[in-house]
Amino acid sequence: MPDFRVRVTKDYTVFCAGHFITYEGDRCEALHGHNYRAAASLEGRLNADHYVFDFVTLKKILRAACDRLDHRMLLPLHNPLIQVADDGREVQVVFGARRYVFPREDCVLLPIANTTAELLAQWLGGEVRAALEERAAAGGQSLAALSTLEIEVEETVGQTAICRMTLLG
Ligand SMILES: [Zn+2]
């Protein structure tokens, strides 16, 4: 039996967010933003109803993950060049002589090294995977027949990073 894949991307699986990344060792971009668009794919065997996974559920899960990043400043917690200090009310971000202060509620502090499209895709993949596992544990579709989850993050038109992760059932 061949493997099949389903993929969802909708007008609402998007997030508008601010960020800056470090690059070439010690350089850092100026603060800017993107209208990101995400897609999620699941690969696996067909279930008893002859589909890989319910499109509606996958869309909802991906949207919920995107909503966590929408209209926020995305900040990496594990970048050795960017210090992020959260006092619960404000977040202070320091890169060399540059200092930014944001309201805490406007920020998402991510356990990643850089807010590249690749690592945002990996983070979204973790959120989607956790939601799939949670639904399966609550009696939803089992992950046993699913082999791979793939998340795409388009940072700007024609510029997409893809993170592919194996699902171990
Ligand atoms: Zn950017």
Boltz pocket constraint, residues with backbone or C-beta under 6 A from the ligand:
constraints:
  - pocket:
      binder: B
      contacts: [[A, 19], [A, 20], [A, 32], [A, 33], [A, 34]]
      max_distance: 6.0
